[in-house]
């Protein structure tokens, strides 16, 4: 997978609470409670490509200009 998009970066105290709630619900872990310092990234994909090799170059875009092709 190759994802091209817009990224927002948050420190542990700046991450939106709703985003942490979703992350914690999916993983069962709240990284803010860990002793380590983490960065959080919110990615809004614009283009997504999926390919295994050069023979798959045609049809590799599964998202283009923010619209899913599949």
CNS distance restraints for C-alpha pairs under 8 A (distance, minus, plus):
assign (resid   1 and name CA) (resid  48 and name CA) 6.86 0.50 0.50
assign (resid   1 and name CA) (resid  49 and name CA) 5.59 0.50 0.50
assign (resid   1 and name CA) (resid  50 and name CA) 4.69 0.50 0.50
assign (resid   1 and name CA) (resid  51 and name CA) 6.86 0.50 0.50
assign (resid   2 and name CA) (resid  48 and name CA) 5.71 0.50 0.50
assign (resid   2 and name CA) (resid  49 and name CA) 5.12 0.50 0.50
assign (resid   2 and name CA) (resid  50 and name CA) 6.60 0.50 0.50
assign (resid   3 and name CA) (resid  45 and name CA) 6.38 0.50 0.50
assign (resid   3 and name CA) (resid  46 and name CA) 7.55 0.50 0.50
assign (resid   3 and name CA) (resid  47 and name CA) 5.86 0.50 0.50
assign (resid   3 and name CA) (resid  48 and name CA) 4.62 0.50 0.50
assign (resid   3 and name CA) (resid  49 and name CA) 6.58 0.50 0.50
assign (resid   4 and name CA) (resid  45 and name CA) 5.84 0.50 0.50
assign (resid   4 and name CA) (resid  46 and name CA) 5.71 0.50 0.50
assign (resid   4 and name CA) (resid  47 and name CA) 5.11 0.50 0.50
assign (resid   4 and name CA) (resid  48 and name CA) 6.44 0.50 0.50
assign (resid   5 and name CA) (resid  43 and name CA) 6.27 0.50 0.50
assign (resid   5 and name CA) (resid  44 and name CA) 5.39 0.50 0.50
assign (resid   5 and name CA) (resid  45 and name CA) 4.11 0.50 0.50
assign (resid   5 and name CA) (resid  46 and name CA) 4.69 0.50 0.50
assign (resid   5 and name CA) (resid  47 and name CA) 6.63 0.50 0.50
assign (resid   6 and name CA) (resid  43 and name CA) 5.69 0.50 0.50
assign (resid   6 and name CA) (resid  44 and name CA) 5.22 0.50 0.50
assign (resid   6 and name CA) (resid  45 and name CA) 6.50 0.50 0.50
assign (resid   6 and name CA) (resid  46 and name CA) 7.40 0.50 0.50
assign (resid   7 and name CA) (resid  41 and name CA) 6.45 0.50 0.50
assign (resid   7 and name CA) (resid  42 and name CA) 5.57 0.50 0.50
assign (resid   7 and name CA) (resid  43 and name CA) 4.58 0.50 0.50
assign (resid   7 and name CA) (resid  44 and name CA) 6.49 0.50 0.50
assign (resid   8 and name CA) (resid  41 and name CA) 5.70 0.50 0.50
assign (resid   8 and name CA) (resid  42 and name CA) 5.16 0.50 0.50
assign (resid   8 and name CA) (resid  43 and name CA) 6.66 0.50 0.50
assign (resid   9 and name CA) (resid  39 and name CA) 6.86 0.50 0.50
assign (resid   9 and name CA) (resid  40 and name CA) 5.72 0.50 0.50
assign (resid   9 and name CA) (resid  41 and name CA) 4.72 0.50 0.50
assign (resid   9 and name CA) (resid  42 and name CA) 6.55 0.50 0.50
assign (resid  10 and name CA) (resid  14 and name CA) 5.47 0.50 0.50
assign (resid  10 and name CA) (resid  15 and name CA) 5.22 0.50 0.50
assign (resid  10 and name CA) (resid  39 and name CA) 5.89 0.50 0.50
assign (resid  10 and name CA) (resid  40 and name CA) 5.00 0.50 0.50
assign (resid  10 and name CA) (resid  41 and name CA) 6.35 0.50 0.50
assign (resid  11 and name CA) (resid  15 and name CA) 6.23 0.50 0.50
assign (resid  11 and name CA) (resid  38 and name CA) 6.80 0.50 0.50
assign (resid  11 and name CA) (resid  39 and name CA) 5.06 0.50 0.50
assign (resid  11 and name CA) (resid  40 and name CA) 6.23 0.50 0.50
assign (resid  12 and name CA) (resid  32 and name CA) 5.92 0.50 0.50
assign (resid  12 and name CA) (resid  37 and name CA) 7.16 0.50 0.50
assign (resid  12 and name CA) (resid  38 and name CA) 6.12 0.50 0.50
assign (resid  12 and name CA) (resid  39 and name CA) 6.29 0.50 0.50
assign (resid  12 and name CA) (resid  40 and name CA) 7.04 0.50 0.50
assign (resid  13 and name CA) (resid  32 and name CA) 7.84 0.50 0.50
assign (resid  15 and name CA) (resid  19 and name CA) 7.05 0.50 0.50
assign (resid  15 and name CA) (resid  20 and name CA) 7.12 0.50 0.50
assign (resid  15 and name CA) (resid  40 and name CA) 6.78 0.50 0.50
assign (resid  16 and name CA) (resid  20 and name CA) 6.71 0.50 0.50
assign (resid  17 and name CA) (resid  21 and name CA) 6.17 0.50 0.50
assign (resid  18 and name CA) (resid  22 and name CA) 6.32 0.50 0.50
assign (resid  19 and name CA) (resid  23 and name CA) 6.22 0.50 0.50
assign (resid  20 and name CA) (resid  24 and name CA) 5.92 0.50 0.50
assign (resid  20 and name CA) (resid  30 and name CA) 7.13 0.50 0.50
assign (resid  21 and name CA) (resid  25 and name CA) 6.08 0.50 0.50
assign (resid  22 and name CA) (resid  26 and name CA) 6.27 0.50 0.50
assign (resid  23 and name CA) (resid  27 and name CA) 6.06 0.50 0.50
assign (resid  23 and name CA) (resid  28 and name CA) 7.76 0.50 0.50
assign (resid  23 and name CA) (resid  29 and name CA) 7.59 0.50 0.50
assign (resid  23 and name CA) (resid  30 and name CA) 7.56 0.50 0.50
assign (resid  24 and name CA) (resid  28 and name CA) 4.85 0.50 0.50
assign (resid  24 and name CA) (resid  29 and name CA) 5.00 0.50 0.50
assign (resid  24 and name CA) (resid  30 and name CA) 5.41 0.50 0.50
assign (resid  25 and name CA) (resid  29 and name CA) 7.84 0.50 0.50
assign (resid  30 and name CA) (resid  34 and name CA) 7.40 0.50 0.50
assign (resid  31 and name CA) (resid  38 and name CA) 7.22 0.50 0.50
assign (resid  32 and name CA) (resid  37 and name CA) 7.82 0.50 0.50
assign (resid  32 and name CA) (resid  38 and name CA) 7.55 0.50 0.50
assign (resid  45 and name CA) (resid  66 and name CA) 6.28 0.50 0.50
assign (resid  46 and name CA) (resid  63 and name CA) 6.98 0.50 0.50
assign (resid  46 and name CA) (resid  64 and name CA) 6.11 0.50 0.50
assign (resid  46 and name CA) (resid  65 and name CA) 5.07 0.50 0.50
assign (resid  46 and name CA) (resid  66 and name CA) 4.26 0.50 0.50
assign (resid  46 and name CA) (resid  67 and name CA) 7.63 0.50 0.50
assign (resid  47 and name CA) (resid  61 and name CA) 7.17 0.50 0.50
assign (resid  47 and name CA) (resid  62 and name CA) 7.66 0.50 0.50
assign (resid  47 and name CA) (resid  63 and name CA) 5.01 0.50 0.50
assign (resid  47 and name CA) (resid  64 and name CA) 4.60 0.50 0.50
assign (resid  47 and name CA) (resid  65 and name CA) 6.01 0.50 0.50
assign (resid  47 and name CA) (resid  66 and name CA) 6.30 0.50 0.50
assign (resid  48 and name CA) (resid  61 and name CA) 5.81 0.50 0.50
assign (resid  48 and name CA) (resid  62 and name CA) 5.58 0.50 0.50
assign (resid  48 and name CA) (resid  63 and name CA) 4.82 0.50 0.50
assign (resid  48 and name CA) (resid  64 and name CA) 6.73 0.50 0.50
assign (resid  49 and name CA) (resid  60 and name CA) 5.17 0.50 0.50
assign (resid  49 and name CA) (resid  61 and name CA) 4.40 0.50 0.50
assign (resid  49 and name CA) (resid  62 and name CA) 5.74 0.50 0.50
assign (resid  49 and name CA) (resid  63 and name CA) 7.02 0.50 0.50
assign (resid  50 and name CA) (resid  60 and name CA) 5.15 0.50 0.50
assign (resid  50 and name CA) (resid  61 and name CA) 6.45 0.50 0.50
assign (resid  50 and name CA) (resid  62 and name CA) 6.80 0.50 0.50
assign (resid  51 and name CA) (resid  56 and name CA) 5.64 0.50 0.50
assign (resid  51 and name CA) (resid  57 and name CA) 6.74 0.50 0.50
assign (resid  51 and name CA) (resid  60 and name CA) 5.66 0.50 0.50
assign (resid  52 and name CA) (resid  56 and name CA) 6.48 0.50 0.50
assign (resid  53 and name CA) (resid  57 and name CA) 7.18 0.50 0.50
assign (resid  56 and name CA) (resid  60 and name CA) 6.40 0.50 0.50
assign (resid  61 and name CA) (resid  69 and name CA) 7.25 0.50 0.50
assign (resid  62 and name CA) (resid  68 and name CA) 5.91 0.50 0.50
assign (resid  62 and name CA) (resid  69 and name CA) 5.01 0.50 0.50
assign (resid  62 and name CA) (resid  70 and name CA) 5.80 0.50 0.50
assign (resid  63 and name CA) (resid  67 and name CA) 5.36 0.50 0.50
assign (resid  63 and name CA) (resid  68 and name CA) 4.24 0.50 0.50
assign (resid  63 and name CA) (resid  69 and name CA) 5.26 0.50 0.50
assign (resid  63 and name CA) (resid  70 and name CA) 7.58 0.50 0.50
assign (resid  64 and name CA) (resid  68 and name CA) 6.58 0.50 0.50
assign (resid  64 and name CA) (resid  69 and name CA) 7.02 0.50 0.50
